[in-house]
Amino acid sequence: MSRVLRPRLPRALAGALLSATVSCAERADDARTATIVSTLTDADQALIASRQALVAGKYARMGRDFYGFYRGSLALFAHDERAPGAPIATSRFALDQPLVPSIGDPHPENFGVMWAGDGTPALEPNDFDAADRAPYLRDLRRLVAGMAVAATVANADDPAAQAQTRAAARTIARATAQGYADSMASLAGGAPPARIADAQGSAYLADLFARAVKARQKRTELEAGGPTQLVSGARTLVRGAPDPTAPESVQADLPAFAYAALPATLEAYRQTLVAPPDAAQFTLIDAVRVFGSGVASWPKVRAIVLVRGPTDDPGDDVLLEVKELTDSGTAGWWPPGVDYPDLPARVRGTSRAAWARPDADPLWGATTWLGLPVQIKSESEAFKTVRTSKMVGSIATADELAKLGAVLGALLARVHATAVLRAPSAAPAIAARIARDRDGFLDEQAACGTAYAALASDDYARFRGVIFEHGDLLGHVVDEIPPAPSLAALFGTPPPVVPLTP
């Protein structure tokens, strides 16, 4: 039997269903609200059918802050690429071919410091859930708009400073596009791709690198109060909420069958690494199911696995994250014969092409677990991610955010210039298209980015209005056939969703 989804809310929204909404979420009942709800729930249809509580958690997380909404609404961004009249739907600089190795969702918080196999750090893209191949402007506009959103939410505790970064959103967006354009021109001219191993003059990145170095020296993830504990000299993973201020972030026991399957999964994963360590390093010590992590990936199966590491000393134990992979959402762009054969191959191929070194995280691989495609990578506090919550004070002035955007734009260009899947580098074609009118290109991307950030802000208010009026599943009515008992056990029972506040 098939699962039947009846998306009653999107159809009803054509009428007057949202005539009364709540406080700051109050918005006219309009077609845009219907588009937001139908686009997001259509993208999550399979998850809603089998994991309603987890999808409810995702939507609640998206409703808590503007940047969280932007992170979780990639499906809406993809819809708006093709929507007449949307800020990102047209361009004088578009190229449908050649395709580039796309990060898929290169908003600012999908970049961070990673530690390569030789122990050196570098700034790299660090999330490839939606990675695939796509036209270059898709990634670039997602990043440029993301920097405009970051300018809006930075300095949240300092209204005067926030007003300044908000006023500079267009300048910050333009600097991001300029970093991309300058880097692409250089790469097309034959310059070697650069590994970003320092702050590049950005105060924000200087702070990010410094925090990464400190966390690596201290092995912060193994300290008391973190996700692990030492009991009689042996390390185990904590159950419950390691951080009492984040009650939705919970570590729970895995079903016995899922735990028993991990050694074979770890061995298959080990063989996908660039330089596989000795098998003894992946001796399983403990593992937990993790709830309440990420935004778009909130409903996915996620586990933290504790393995032996180089020696039997618990001081060098290693944590790995195991995360379910799903389709990229980019299907339709590929020419025949250049697709990846499966989801793990897509993530492995795109990530290693995107990084300056294929072992940017020497423990990053992908395989299957219980039939689910999964990505496995280092779970370490030393792998510091760009966070808008850290965009405060002197490291997050308008000038400093413009510097950060320029570095991220240049890094994205390096990714796009990489030859992959038997296709040559797209750098010459992209650089030539930009060179037709470089200033016009920069102005167009800045205008599109800031306009889309403004639209996303309005969308966020509409989205919150729907949650307040219709609940965490946005009023979606589902005729559900429960998943198989084994899947239901693996999906687990997440903690209750913390209600939104008006």
C-alpha positions as CSV (number, residue, x, y, z in Angstrom):
1,M,0.0,0.0,0.0
2,S,1.2,3.5,-0.6
3,R,1.3,6.4,1.7
4,V,-1.1,9.2,0.7
5,L,-0.4,12.8,1.5
6,R,-3.2,15.2,1.5
7,P,-1.7,18.7,1.6
8,R,-4.9,20.4,2.6
9,L,-3.3,23.6,3.9
10,P,-1.7,24.7,0.7
11,R,-5.0,24.4,-1.2
12,A,-6.9,26.1,1.5
13,L,-4.6,29.0,1.6
14,A,-5.9,30.1,-1.7
15,G,-9.0,31.1,0.3
16,A,-9.1,32.7,3.7
17,L,-7.6,30.1,6.0
18,L,-5.0,32.4,7.6
19,S,-7.2,35.4,8.1
20,A,-6.1,35.4,11.8
21,T,-2.4,34.9,12.6
22,V,-0.3,35.8,15.7
23,S,1.6,38.9,16.7
24,C,4.8,39.5,14.7
25,A,4.0,36.6,12.4
26,E,0.9,38.4,11.2
27,R,0.7,38.5,7.4
28,A,-1.9,38.8,4.7
29,D,-3.4,35.5,3.5
30,D,-1.8,35.4,0.1
31,A,-0.4,33.1,-2.6
32,R,3.1,33.4,-1.3
33,T,2.2,31.8,2.0
34,A,0.6,28.9,0.1
35,T,3.8,28.6,-2.1
36,I,6.0,28.5,1.0
37,V,4.0,25.7,2.7
38,S,3.4,23.6,-0.4
39,T,7.0,23.8,-1.6
40,L,8.5,22.9,1.8
41,T,6.1,20.1,2.5
42,D,6.3,18.7,-1.0
43,A,10.1,18.5,-0.6
44,D,9.7,16.7,2.8
45,Q,6.8,14.5,1.7
46,A,8.6,11.2,2.2
47,L,9.8,12.3,5.6
48,I,6.4,13.5,6.7
49,A,4.9,10.2,5.8
50,S,7.2,8.2,8.1
51,R,8.8,10.7,10.6
52,Q,6.3,13.3,11.5
53,A,7.7,14.2,14.9
54,L,11.2,14.7,13.3
55,V,9.8,16.9,10.6
56,A,7.9,18.9,13.2
57,G,11.2,19.4,15.0
58,K,12.8,20.7,11.8
59,Y,10.0,23.2,11.2
60,A,10.1,24.4,14.8
61,R,13.8,24.9,14.5
62,M,13.2,26.9,11.3
63,G,10.7,29.0,13.1
64,R,13.0,30.0,15.9
65,D,15.3,32.4,14.0
66,F,15.6,33.9,10.6
67,Y,18.9,32.4,9.7
68,G,17.6,28.9,10.7
69,F,14.7,29.5,8.3
70,Y,17.1,30.4,5.5
71,R,19.2,27.3,6.2
72,G,16.1,25.0,6.1
73,S,14.4,26.5,3.1
74,L,16.7,25.4,0.2
75,A,13.7,23.8,-1.6
76,L,12.0,27.2,-1.6
77,F,15.2,28.8,-3.0
78,A,15.2,26.2,-5.8
79,H,11.6,26.9,-6.5
80,D,12.2,30.6,-6.7
81,E,15.0,30.1,-9.3
82,R,12.3,29.2,-11.7
83,A,9.5,31.4,-10.5
84,P,8.6,34.4,-12.8
85,G,9.2,37.6,-11.0
86,A,11.4,36.2,-8.2
87,P,14.6,38.1,-7.5
88,I,16.8,35.1,-8.5
89,A,14.9,33.9,-11.5
90,T,16.7,35.7,-14.3
91,S,20.2,36.9,-15.1
92,R,22.2,38.4,-17.9
93,F,25.1,36.2,-16.9
94,A,23.4,32.8,-16.7
95,L,25.0,29.7,-18.1
96,D,23.1,26.4,-18.1
97,Q,26.3,24.7,-19.4
98,P,29.0,23.8,-18.4
99,L,27.8,22.6,-15.0
100,V,30.0,23.0,-12.0
101,P,30.7,20.8,-9.0
102,S,28.0,22.4,-6.8
103,I,28.2,22.5,-3.1
104,G,24.4,22.5,-3.3
105,D,23.7,24.8,-0.3
106,P,26.7,27.1,0.1
107,H,25.2,29.5,2.7
108,P,27.9,30.9,5.1
109,E,27.3,28.3,7.8
110,N,28.3,25.5,5.5
111,F,31.9,26.6,5.5
112,G,34.5,26.0,8.3
113,V,38.0,25.1,9.4
114,M,38.9,21.5,8.7
115,W,42.1,19.6,9.6
116,A,43.8,17.7,6.8
117,G,45.7,14.4,7.0
118,D,49.0,16.3,7.6
119,G,47.5,18.1,10.6
120,T,47.2,21.5,9.0
121,P,44.0,23.5,9.0
122,A,42.2,25.2,6.1
123,L,38.9,26.9,5.4
124,E,36.7,24.5,3.3
125,P,33.1,23.8,2.5
126,N,31.9,21.3,5.1
127,D,28.4,20.2,4.2
128,F,27.6,18.2,1.0
129,D,24.1,16.9,1.7
130,A,22.8,18.8,-1.4
131,A,26.1,18.7,-3.4
132,D,25.8,17.7,-7.1
133,R,26.4,19.4,-10.4
134,A,24.5,22.5,-11.3
135,P,24.8,25.9,-13.1
136,Y,27.2,28.2,-11.3
137,L,24.8,31.0,-10.5
138,R,22.7,28.6,-8.3
139,D,25.5,28.3,-5.8
140,L,26.7,31.9,-6.1
141,R,23.3,33.5,-5.5
142,R,22.6,31.2,-2.6
143,L,25.9,32.3,-1.0
144,V,25.4,36.0,-1.8
145,A,21.9,36.0,-0.4
146,G,23.2,34.1,2.6
147,M,25.7,36.8,3.3
148,A,23.0,39.4,3.1
149,V,20.9,37.4,5.6
150,A,24.0,37.1,7.8
151,A,24.4,40.9,7.7
152,T,20.8,41.2,8.8
153,V,21.1,38.9,11.8
154,A,24.7,39.7,12.9
155,N,25.2,41.6,16.2
156,A,21.9,40.4,17.6
157,D,22.7,41.8,21.1
158,D,23.8,45.2,19.9
159,P,21.0,47.1,18.0
160,A,23.3,49.9,16.9
161,A,25.9,47.5,15.4
162,Q,23.2,45.4,13.9
163,A,21.7,48.5,12.2
164,Q,25.0,49.2,10.6
165,T,25.5,45.7,9.2
166,R,21.9,45.6,8.0
167,A,22.4,48.9,6.2
168,A,25.5,47.5,4.6
169,A,23.9,44.2,3.4
170,R,24.2,45.2,-0.3
171,T,27.9,46.1,0.1
172,I,28.5,42.8,1.8
173,A,26.7,40.9,-0.9
174,R,28.6,42.7,-3.6
175,A,31.9,42.0,-1.9
176,T,31.0,38.3,-1.9
177,A,30.3,38.4,-5.6
178,Q,33.5,40.3,-6.2
179,G,35.5,37.7,-4.4
180,Y,34.0,35.1,-6.7
181,A,34.6,37.1,-9.9
182,D,38.2,38.0,-9.1
183,S,39.0,34.4,-8.1
184,M,37.3,32.9,-11.2
185,A,39.2,35.3,-13.5
186,S,42.5,34.3,-11.9
187,L,41.7,30.6,-12.2
188,A,40.6,30.9,-15.8
189,G,43.9,32.6,-16.5
190,G,45.9,29.7,-15.2
191,A,46.5,30.5,-11.6
192,P,46.7,27.4,-9.3
193,P,43.8,26.8,-6.9
194,A,44.6,28.2,-3.5
195,R,44.2,26.4,-0.2
196,I,42.9,28.9,2.4
197,A,45.1,28.1,5.3
198,D,44.9,31.4,7.1
199,A,42.5,34.2,7.8
200,Q,43.1,36.2,4.6
201,G,42.8,39.4,6.5
202,S,39.4,38.7,7.9
203,A,39.0,39.3,11.6
204,Y,36.1,36.8,11.7
205,L,38.2,34.1,10.1
206,A,41.2,34.9,12.4
207,D,38.9,34.2,15.4
208,L,37.6,31.0,13.7
209,F,41.1,29.6,13.1
210,A,42.2,30.6,16.6
211,R,39.2,28.8,18.2
212,A,39.8,25.7,16.0
213,V,43.5,25.5,17.1
214,K,42.6,25.8,20.7
215,A,39.9,23.1,20.5
216,R,42.3,20.8,18.7
217,Q,45.0,21.3,21.4
218,K,42.5,20.6,24.2
219,R,40.4,17.9,22.5
220,T,37.4,19.8,23.7
221,E,34.9,17.1,22.6
222,L,36.4,14.7,25.1
223,E,36.3,17.0,28.1
224,A,33.9,16.7,31.0
225,G,30.5,18.1,30.3
226,G,30.7,17.2,26.6
227,P,29.2,14.2,24.8
228,T,31.4,11.6,26.5
229,Q,32.3,10.6,30.0
230,L,35.0,8.5,31.7
231,V,33.7,5.7,33.9
232,S,36.4,3.7,35.7
233,G,38.9,4.7,33.1
234,A,36.7,3.7,30.2
235,R,35.1,6.3,27.9
236,T,31.4,6.1,27.0
237,L,28.9,8.4,25.3
238,V,26.5,10.4,27.5
239,R,22.8,9.6,27.3
240,G,20.3,12.3,27.6
241,A,20.9,16.0,26.9
242,P,24.6,16.8,27.3
243,D,23.8,20.5,27.2
244,P,20.9,21.3,29.6
245,T,20.3,24.6,27.7
246,A,19.5,22.6,24.5
247,P,16.8,20.1,25.7
248,E,16.0,19.0,22.1
249,S,19.6,17.9,21.5
250,V,19.5,14.4,22.9
251,Q,21.8,11.3,22.8
252,A,19.8,8.1,23.1
253,D,20.5,4.3,22.9
254,L,20.6,2.8,19.5
255,P,18.4,-0.3,18.8
256,A,20.5,-3.4,19.3
257,F,20.3,-4.4,15.7
258,A,21.5,-1.0,14.5
259,Y,24.4,-1.1,17.0
260,A,25.3,-4.6,15.9
261,A,25.5,-3.5,12.2
262,L,28.0,-0.7,12.9
263,P,31.3,-2.7,12.8
264,A,30.6,-3.9,9.2
265,T,29.6,-0.3,8.3
266,L,32.7,1.1,9.8
267,E,34.9,-1.3,7.9
268,A,33.2,-0.5,4.6
269,Y,33.5,3.2,5.4
270,R,37.2,2.8,6.3
271,Q,37.9,1.5,2.8
272,T,36.4,4.7,1.2
273,L,38.9,6.9,2.9
274,V,41.7,8.6,1.0
275,A,44.3,6.9,3.3
276,P,42.6,4.3,5.3
277,P,44.1,3.9,8.9
278,D,44.5,0.5,10.4
279,A,41.2,-1.3,11.1
280,A,41.9,-1.4,14.8
281,Q,41.5,2.4,15.1
282,F,37.8,1.9,14.2
283,T,37.1,-0.7,17.0
284,L,33.7,0.2,18.2
285,I,33.4,1.4,21.9
286,D,30.0,3.0,22.0
287,A,27.3,4.6,19.8
288,V,24.2,6.7,20.3
289,R,21.3,8.0,18.2
290,V,21.4,11.8,18.1
291,F,18.3,14.1,17.9
292,G,18.1,17.8,17.5
293,S,21.1,18.5,15.3
294,G,21.2,20.7,12.2
295,V,18.2,22.3,10.5
296,A,17.5,20.8,7.1
297,S,19.0,17.6,8.3
298,W,17.1,17.6,11.6
299,P,14.8,14.7,10.5
300,K,17.6,12.5,9.2
301,V,19.0,9.5,11.0
302,R,22.1,10.6,12.8
303,A,24.4,8.8,15.2
304,I,27.6,9.6,17.1
305,V,30.1,6.7,17.2
306,L,33.0,6.4,19.6
307,V,35.9,4.3,18.3
308,R,39.3,3.3,19.7
309,G,41.6,5.7,17.9
310,P,45.3,5.2,17.5
311,T,45.9,3.5,20.9
312,D,44.0,2.0,23.8
313,D,44.5,5.2,25.8
314,P,41.0,6.8,26.2
315,G,42.7,10.2,25.7
316,D,43.0,9.5,22.0
317,D,39.5,8.0,21.4
318,V,37.8,9.3,18.3
319,L,34.3,10.5,17.7
320,L,32.6,10.0,14.3
321,E,29.3,11.4,13.0
322,V,27.1,9.0,11.0
323,K,24.4,10.9,9.0
324,E,21.8,9.6,6.6
325,L,22.1,10.9,3.0
326,T,19.1,11.8,0.8
327,D,18.8,13.0,-2.7
328,S,20.4,16.3,-3.6
329,G,17.3,18.0,-5.1
330,T,19.4,19.0,-8.1
331,A,18.3,16.3,-10.5
332,G,17.5,17.5,-14.0
333,W,20.7,19.4,-14.8
334,W,22.9,16.4,-15.5
335,P,23.8,15.6,-19.1
336,P,23.7,11.9,-20.0
337,G,26.6,9.8,-18.8
338,V,28.1,12.0,-16.1
339,D,25.9,11.2,-13.1
340,Y,27.2,9.7,-9.9
341,P,26.2,6.0,-9.5
342,D,24.8,6.4,-6.0
343,L,24.4,8.8,-3.1
344,P,27.6,7.9,-1.2
345,A,29.6,8.3,-4.4
346,R,28.0,11.7,-5.0
347,V,29.1,13.0,-1.6
348,R,32.6,11.4,-1.8
349,G,33.2,12.7,-5.3
350,T,31.9,16.2,-4.8
351,S,33.6,16.8,-1.5
352,R,37.0,15.6,-2.6
353,A,36.8,17.7,-5.7
354,A,35.7,20.7,-3.8
355,W,38.5,20.6,-1.2
356,A,42.1,21.8,-1.9
357,R,43.2,18.5,-0.6
358,P,41.1,15.3,-0.9
359,D,41.9,14.5,2.7
360,A,40.7,17.9,4.1
361,D,39.1,15.7,6.7
362,P,41.0,12.4,6.6
363,L,38.0,10.6,8.3
364,W,35.4,11.8,5.8
365,G,33.8,8.9,3.9
366,A,30.5,7.5,2.8
367,T,28.9,4.1,2.6
368,T,25.6,2.4,3.7
369,W,24.3,1.4,7.1
370,L,21.2,-0.9,7.4
371,G,20.5,-0.1,3.8
372,L,20.6,3.7,4.3
373,P,23.2,5.7,2.5
374,V,25.3,7.5,5.1
375,Q,28.1,10.0,5.4
376,I,30.7,9.4,8.1
377,K,33.1,12.1,9.2
378,S,35.1,13.5,12.2
379,E,33.0,14.7,15.1
380,S,35.4,17.2,16.7
381,E,35.2,20.6,18.2
382,A,38.4,21.5,16.3
383,F,36.3,21.5,13.0
384,K,34.9,24.9,13.7
385,T,32.0,26.1,11.4
386,V,31.2,29.6,10.5
387,R,28.3,30.7,12.7
388,T,26.2,33.8,12.5
389,S,25.8,33.6,16.3
390,K,29.5,34.4,16.5
391,M,29.2,37.4,14.2
392,V,29.5,40.0,17.0
393,G,31.5,43.0,17.9
394,S,34.7,44.0,16.2
395,I,35.0,40.8,14.1
396,A,31.5,41.4,12.6
397,T,31.5,45.0,11.5
398,A,30.2,45.8,8.0
399,D,33.8,45.9,6.7
400,E,34.7,42.6,8.3
401,L,31.6,40.8,7.0
402,A,32.5,42.1,3.6
403,K,36.0,40.6,4.0
404,L,34.5,37.3,5.1
405,G,32.1,37.3,2.1
406,A,35.0,38.0,-0.3
407,V,36.9,35.0,1.0
408,L,33.9,32.7,0.8
409,G,33.2,33.9,-2.7
410,A,36.7,33.2,-3.7
411,L,36.5,29.7,-2.2
412,L,33.3,29.0,-4.0
413,A,35.0,30.0,-7.3
414,R,37.8,27.6,-6.6
415,V,35.3,24.8,-6.1
416,H,33.4,25.7,-9.3
417,A,36.6,25.8,-11.4
418,T,37.4,22.1,-10.5
419,A,37.2,19.6,-13.4
420,V,35.0,16.6,-12.3
421,L,33.2,13.7,-13.9
422,R,35.2,13.8,-17.1
423,A,34.1,17.4,-17.7
424,P,36.7,20.2,-18.2
425,S,36.9,23.1,-15.9
426,A,34.0,25.6,-16.3
427,A,36.3,28.5,-15.2
428,P,37.0,29.9,-18.8
429,A,33.3,30.0,-19.7
430,I,32.2,31.5,-16.4
431,A,35.0,34.1,-16.4
432,A,34.2,35.1,-20.0
433,R,30.6,35.6,-19.2
434,I,31.4,37.8,-16.2
435,A,34.0,39.8,-18.2
436,R,31.3,41.0,-20.6
437,D,30.3,43.5,-17.9
438,R,32.1,42.9,-14.7
439,D,30.5,45.8,-12.8
440,G,27.1,44.9,-14.1
441,F,27.6,41.3,-12.9
442,L,28.6,42.5,-9.4
443,D,25.7,44.9,-9.2
444,E,23.2,42.3,-10.4
445,Q,24.3,39.7,-7.8
446,A,24.3,42.3,-5.0
447,A,20.8,43.4,-6.0
448,C,19.6,39.8,-6.3
449,G,21.1,38.8,-3.0
450,T,19.7,41.7,-1.0
451,A,16.3,41.4,-2.6
452,Y,16.1,37.7,-1.9
453,A,17.2,38.3,1.7
454,A,14.3,40.7,2.1
455,L,11.9,38.2,0.5
456,A,13.2,35.5,2.8
457,S,12.6,37.8,5.8
458,D,9.0,38.2,4.8
459,D,8.8,34.5,4.1
460,Y,10.1,33.8,7.6
461,A,7.3,35.8,9.2
462,R,4.7,34.1,7.0
463,F,6.1,30.7,8.0
464,R,5.9,31.5,11.7
465,G,2.4,32.6,11.2
466,V,1.5,29.2,9.7
467,I,3.1,27.4,12.7
468,F,1.3,29.5,15.2
469,E,-2.0,29.0,13.4
470,H,-1.7,25.3,12.3
471,G,1.1,23.7,14.3
472,D,4.5,22.3,13.6
473,L,3.5,20.3,10.6
474,L,2.1,23.4,8.9
475,G,-1.4,21.9,8.9
476,H,-0.3,19.1,6.6
477,V,-2.7,16.1,7.0
478,V,-1.2,12.8,6.4
479,D,-2.7,9.3,6.0
480,E,0.3,7.4,7.3
481,I,1.2,3.7,7.1
482,P,3.8,3.2,9.9
483,P,7.2,2.2,8.7
484,A,8.6,-1.2,9.3
485,P,9.3,-1.9,13.0
486,S,13.1,-1.8,12.4
487,L,12.9,1.6,10.7
488,A,10.6,2.9,13.3
489,A,13.1,1.8,16.0
490,L,15.9,3.5,14.1
491,F,14.0,6.7,13.5
492,G,13.4,6.7,17.3
493,T,11.3,8.9,19.5
494,P,12.7,12.5,19.6
495,P,12.2,14.7,22.6
496,P,9.2,17.0,22.6
497,V,9.4,20.1,20.4
498,V,10.0,23.3,22.4
499,P,7.1,25.6,21.4
500,L,7.8,28.8,19.6
501,T,7.4,32.0,21.4
502,P,5.7,35.0,19.6
